[in-house]
């Protein structure tokens, strides 16, 4: 993830497999959560409010299904 206003890299991680889609949680609040879906049924959720200077953002990765997850939507 790259911040265009500050011209700096915010998040650099490898979630393996090809990324098919990314989505932020909500537009009306500050950065909260980011979800990335990949090939082979894996998705990763990043908590963008919890940042460690060495480990990066808190992350949860889970295998969802055997097929490709093309997109994922947050519930309001």
Order of alpha helices (4+ residues) and beta strands (2+ residues): beta-beta-beta-beta-beta-beta
